[in-house]
C-alpha cells in the first residue's frame, strides 16, 4: 500500500455514476495549501477544467484545499446546465469539508456530452464525511483505482525528496484520447514538502513539459485533461533541486504507466530524437514518429520496418534543415539507416520488437538538442474498445 503524504486524507466511494466500481474521490488537506495545475488546451474544455483554473487564480492565487474527482462522466459540452452541475458539486464538497468553494478543485473524465447524473452526485456528496471524520490512512492505491475509466491498472508512483522525510506521491488515469497538451488524463500529485505556490507552479510546469506532455497514445487531445499538485508542508522545507528531481521521478513514472496502459496496447514505445537543432524540433520529430499509425502497427507486428520511421521524420516538411543524408535511425542499439541490416540482423530485431519495451532512436544531424517521448503500439484491441465505447 502506498500511503498518502502527511497532511492529506481521502474519501473513495462508488456512488453509481455508471457501474459498481469506485467513481467518486475526494482528496483534501486540513487547510488551504500550495497548489498548481496544468490543463488541456482543448477549445471544448469542460467545466471541471474551467472551474479549477478559476479557483487556482482566485482568492489567494496558487492555493487549494481539496480536489474532487468524478470518473466515468466527463460532463463536457452540456452548456450552462453542465456548468451549474459542476458548481453544485464543488459547493457541496466544500460545505461537507467546511472550506470555501474556491478552495476546491474538480476533475472529471468519461463520455463527452452527458450531464452528471445530478441526483446521484447529490447523494454521493451528502455521504462524504466531514473533514475531521476522514481517515488519514487512506491509500493512494484506492484513490488511483477510484479515478479509473478504461484503465486496466491503477497508476501510482512515489519518491522521497533527497534523504527525506518529505515524499511525493502521485496517482493518474489515462489510456485513450492521449495526445498532449496534455492527454485524456487526470493526475493528482501530493507532497508534504513545504513549497511556496510560485515555486510549486514553476517546478510543476517544468516537469510536466518533459513527462505528461511527452506522452501520446492516439494523437487525440481530451477535453478534460487535468494535472494538479498540492503541497501540505507537513514535512517542512526542502531543497528545490531535490524536490524537482522527486517530482520528476513521480511524473515520469506515471507518464510511462499511462503510455504502457494505452487502450489495447501490448508494447511501450520510447522514441529518442537527438542531434536536433533545438528541443522543439527534437520533440516535434519524436511525436511524428510515435504518433504514426504505420510505426505503431509495425511495432505491434514486430516488423523492423525502418522505412516507416524515415517516413515519419520526412513528413516534418517545415524542418528544412533535416537532410536525409545526415539522419541515423536505430531500433534499440542497432543502426538500421543508413547502415543496412542483413536478414539475420532483421530477424534479431524482430525478436527485439516483441519485447514489452521498444526504443526507436533517431539522430537528426541538425544540432545538439534532444527529446524523449513515449507511446504504445496500435492494436485491434484499441479499435474494439473505442468502437464500442458508448454502447
C-alpha positions in Angstrom: 0.0 0.0 0.0 1.2 3.5 -0.9 0.3 5.9 1.9 -0.7 9.5 1.1 1.9 12.1 2.2 1.5 13.6 5.6 -1.2 16.3 5.8 -3.6 14.6 3.3 -6.7 12.4 3.7 -9.1 11.0 1.2 -12.6 9.6 0.6 -13.1 6.9 -2.1 -16.6 5.6 -2.9 -18.9 4.2 -5.5 -21.9 6.5 -5.9 -23.3 4.9 -9.0 -22.2 7.2 -11.8 -22.1 4.3 -14.2 -21.4 0.9 -12.6 -20.4 -0.7 -9.4 -16.7 0.3 -9.3 -15.5 3.3 -7.3 -16.2 6.6 -9.2 -16.0 9.4 -6.6 -12.8 10.5 -5.0 -12.1 13.5 -2.7 -8.6 14.2 -1.6 -8.1 17.0 0.9 -5.7 18.8 3.2 -6.7 20.2 6.6 -6.3 23.7 5.3 -5.6 25.6 2.1 -2.1 24.7 0.8 0.2 25.5 -2.1 -1.3 24.2 -5.3 -0.6 24.4 -9.1 -2.3 22.9 -12.1 -1.8 22.3 -15.8 -4.8 21.7 -18.0 -6.0 20.8 -21.5 -5.6 23.3 -24.4 -8.8 22.0 -25.9 -11.4 24.6 -27.1 -14.0 22.2 -25.8 -12.7 22.2 -22.3 -15.2 21.0 -19.7 -16.5 22.8 -16.6 -14.1 20.8 -14.4 -11.2 22.4 -16.2 -12.6 26.0 -16.3 -13.6 25.9 -12.7 -10.3 24.6 -11.5 -8.4 27.2 -13.5 -10.5 29.9 -12.0 -10.1 28.6 -8.4 -6.3 28.4 -8.7 -6.3 32.0 -9.8 -8.9 33.4 -7.4 -8.7 34.3 -3.7 -5.1 33.5 -2.7 -3.5 32.5 -6.1 -1.8 29.2 -6.0 -3.6 27.6 -3.1 -6.3 25.0 -2.8 -7.5 22.6 -0.1 -9.2 19.8 -1.9 -9.9 18.1 -5.2 -13.0 16.1 -6.1 -12.8 13.6 -9.0 -15.7 12.1 -10.8 -14.9 9.2 -13.1 -16.9 7.7 -15.9 -18.7 11.0 -16.7 -16.8 14.0 -18.3 -19.7 16.5 -18.0 -18.4 18.2 -21.2 -20.4 20.1 -23.8 -23.5 20.3 -21.7 -24.0 24.1 -21.8 -25.0 26.2 -18.8 -26.7 23.2 -17.2 -23.4 21.2 -17.1 -21.5 24.2 -15.7 -24.2 24.6 -13.0 -23.9 20.9 -12.1 -20.2 21.2 -11.7 -20.5 24.3 -9.5 -23.1 22.4 -7.4 -20.7 19.5 -7.0 -17.9 21.8 -5.9 -20.1 23.8 -3.5 -21.4 20.6 -1.9 -18.0 19.2 -1.3 -16.8 22.5 0.2 -19.8 22.5 2.5 -19.0 19.0 3.7 -15.3 19.8 4.3 -16.0 23.2 5.8 -14.0 25.2 3.4 -14.6 27.8 0.7 -15.8 26.6 -2.7 -12.9 28.5 -4.3 -10.6 26.2 -2.4 -12.0 23.0 -4.1 -10.7 21.9 -7.5 -12.6 19.4 -9.7 -11.7 16.9 -12.3 -14.0 14.6 -14.4 -13.4 12.0 -17.1 -15.6 9.8 -19.2 -18.1 10.1 -22.0 -18.5 13.6 -23.5 -21.9 15.2 -23.9 -23.6 13.5 -20.9 -24.5 15.6 -17.9 -23.7 14.4 -14.4 -26.5 12.2 -13.0 -27.0 15.1 -10.6 -29.3 13.2 -8.2 -26.6 10.5 -7.8 -23.9 13.2 -7.3 -26.0 14.9 -4.6 -26.4 11.6 -2.8 -22.7 10.9 -3.0 -21.8 14.4 -1.8 -24.2 14.0 1.1 -22.4 10.8 2.2 -19.0 12.5 2.2 -17.8 12.5 5.8 -16.9 15.8 7.4 -13.2 16.7 7.3 -12.4 15.6 10.9 -14.0 12.2 10.2 -12.0 11.4 7.1 -9.3 8.8 7.5 -5.7 9.9 7.3 -4.7 6.2 6.4 -6.4 6.1 3.0 -4.0 4.6 0.5 -3.1 6.3 -2.8 -3.8 2.9 -4.4 -7.5 3.2 -3.5 -7.7 6.7 -4.8 -6.0 5.7 -8.1 -8.4 2.9 -8.6 -11.3 5.2 -7.9 -10.4 7.5 -10.9 -10.0 4.8 -13.5 -12.2 4.5 -16.6 -11.0 2.2 -19.3 -7.6 1.8 -17.5 -6.6 -1.8 -16.9 -4.4 -1.0 -13.8 -4.3 1.7 -11.2 -1.4 4.1 -11.7 0.6 5.1 -8.6 4.1 6.4 -8.1 6.1 7.7 -5.1 9.6 9.2 -4.4 11.4 10.6 -1.4 12.8 14.1 -1.6 16.5 13.9 -1.1 17.2 12.0 2.1 13.7 12.6 3.3 11.5 12.8 5.2 9.4 14.7 2.6 7.7 12.5 0.0 6.0 12.9 -3.4 3.1 10.6 -4.2 1.1 10.7 -7.5 -1.9 9.0 -9.0 -3.1 9.1 -12.6 -5.6 7.7 -15.0 -5.5 7.7 -18.8 -5.3 5.1 -21.6 -7.0 6.7 -24.6 -7.6 10.1 -26.2 -4.0 10.7 -25.2 -2.1 13.5 -27.0 -0.9 16.4 -25.0 -1.2 19.1 -24.3 -1.9 17.2 -22.1 -3.7 13.8 -22.5 -7.1 12.4 -21.6 -5.6 12.1 -18.2 -6.1 13.1 -14.7 -3.0 13.3 -12.4 -3.0 14.3 -8.8 0.4 14.7 -7.2 0.7 15.2 -3.5 3.7 16.2 -1.4 4.3 17.0 2.3 7.2 19.3 1.3 6.8 22.9 2.2 7.0 24.7 -1.2 5.8 28.2 -1.9 3.0 28.5 -4.5 5.1 30.3 -7.1 7.9 27.8 -6.8 5.5 24.9 -6.9 3.9 26.2 -10.1 7.2 26.9 -11.9 8.6 23.5 -11.0 5.5 21.6 -11.9 5.3 23.2 -15.3 8.9 22.4 -16.0 8.3 18.7 -15.0 5.0 18.4 -16.9 6.7 19.6 -20.1 9.1 16.6 -20.2 6.7 14.0 -18.8 3.0 14.2 -19.2 3.4 16.4 -22.3 5.6 13.8 -23.9 3.0 11.0 -23.9 0.9 10.1 -26.8 -1.4 7.1 -27.4 -3.6 8.2 -30.4 -3.0 11.9 -31.2 -6.4 12.9 -29.8 -6.5 15.7 -27.2 -9.0 15.4 -24.5 -11.5 18.0 -23.2 -10.8 17.2 -19.6 -7.0 16.9 -19.1 -6.0 17.9 -15.5 -2.8 17.6 -13.7 -2.7 19.1 -10.2 -0.1 19.2 -7.4 -0.8 20.0 -3.8 1.9 20.6 -1.1 0.8 20.3 2.5 4.1 21.5 4.0 3.8 18.9 6.8 7.4 17.7 6.3 9.0 21.1 6.3 11.1 23.0 3.7 13.2 21.1 1.1 16.0 21.9 -1.3 14.3 22.8 -4.6 16.6 20.8 -6.8 15.9 17.7 -4.8 12.2 18.4 -4.9 12.2 18.8 -8.7 14.0 15.6 -9.0 11.5 13.7 -6.9 8.6 15.4 -8.6 10.1 14.5 -12.0 10.6 10.9 -11.0 6.9 10.5 -10.0 5.5 12.2 -13.0 7.8 10.3 -15.4 6.7 7.0 -13.8 3.0 8.0 -14.2 3.6 9.1 -17.8 5.2 5.8 -18.7 2.4 3.9 -16.9 -0.2 5.8 -19.0 1.6 5.0 -22.3 2.1 1.4 -21.3 -1.6 1.0 -20.5 -2.8 2.6 -23.8 -6.1 1.1 -24.9 -5.3 -2.3 -26.3 -1.6 -1.7 -26.0 1.0 -4.5 -25.7 4.2 -2.5 -26.1 5.6 0.7 -24.6 7.4 2.7 -27.4 10.1 5.1 -26.4 11.3 7.5 -29.1 14.5 9.4 -28.5 15.4 12.1 -31.0 18.8 13.7 -30.6 21.4 15.7 -32.5 18.5 18.1 -33.2 18.6 21.9 -33.8 16.7 22.5 -30.6 14.4 20.8 -28.1 11.3 21.9 -30.0 12.5 20.3 -33.2 13.5 17.1 -31.4 10.1 16.8 -29.7 8.2 17.6 -32.9 10.0 14.8 -34.8 9.7 12.4 -31.9 6.0 13.0 -31.7 5.7 12.5 -35.5 7.3 9.0 -35.1 5.4 7.9 -32.0 2.1 9.1 -33.4 2.4 7.4 -36.8 -0.2 4.6 -37.2 2.3 2.8 -39.5 5.1 2.9 -37.0 2.7 1.8 -34.2 1.4 -1.2 -36.2 4.9 -2.1 -37.3 5.9 -2.3 -33.6 2.8 -4.3 -32.8 3.7 -6.8 -35.6 7.4 -6.9 -34.5 8.3 -5.7 -38.0 11.6 -3.7 -38.0 10.4 -1.6 -41.0 12.7 1.4 -40.5 11.2 2.9 -43.7 8.1 3.9 -41.7 10.3 5.8 -39.2 12.0 7.5 -42.1 8.6 8.4 -43.5 7.6 9.9 -40.1 10.8 12.0 -39.9 10.4 13.1 -43.5 6.8 14.4 -43.1 8.1 17.2 -40.8 8.4 19.1 -44.0 8.8 22.5 -42.4 12.1 21.5 -40.9 14.1 22.2 -44.0 17.4 21.7 -42.2 16.7 18.0 -41.9 18.8 16.2 -44.5 18.2 12.5 -45.0 22.0 12.0 -45.7 22.7 13.1 -42.1 19.9 11.2 -40.3 20.6 8.0 -38.4 17.8 5.6 -37.4 18.2 2.8 -34.8 15.9 0.2 -33.3 17.3 -0.3 -29.8 21.0 -0.1 -30.1 21.1 -1.4 -33.7 21.6 1.1 -36.6 19.2 0.4 -39.5 19.8 3.5 -41.6 22.0 4.5 -43.3 23.9 1.3 -42.4 21.7 -1.6 -43.6 21.0 -4.7 -41.6 21.2 -8.2 -43.2 18.5 -10.8 -42.9 19.9 -12.3 -39.8 20.0 -8.8 -38.2 16.4 -8.2 -39.2 15.4 -11.4 -37.6 17.1 -10.4 -34.4 15.4 -7.0 -34.5 12.1 -8.7 -34.9 12.7 -10.7 -31.7 13.7 -7.4 -30.0 10.4 -5.8 -31.1 8.5 -8.5 -29.4 9.7 -7.1 -26.1 7.5 -5.2 -23.7 9.6 -2.0 -24.4 10.9 -0.9 -27.8 13.3 2.0 -28.3 13.4 3.9 -31.5 16.4 6.3 -31.6 16.8 8.9 -34.4 19.7 11.3 -34.7 18.9 14.3 -37.0 22.3 15.8 -37.5 21.0 19.3 -37.2 22.4 20.3 -33.8 22.9 19.0 -30.2 19.4 19.1 -28.6 17.3 16.0 -27.7 13.9 15.0 -26.6 12.2 11.7 -25.5 8.5 10.8 -25.9 6.5 7.7 -25.0 3.6 6.0 -26.7 2.4 2.5 -27.5 1.6 0.1 -30.3 -1.7 0.2 -32.2 -3.8 -3.0 -31.9 -7.1 -4.3 -32.9 -8.0 -4.0 -29.2 -7.8 -0.2 -29.4 -10.3 -0.3 -32.3 -12.6 -2.6 -30.4 -12.6 -0.6 -27.2 -13.3 2.7 -28.9 -15.8 1.3 -31.4 -17.9 0.1 -28.5 -17.2 2.9 -26.0 -20.6 4.5 -25.5 -22.6 1.3 -26.0 
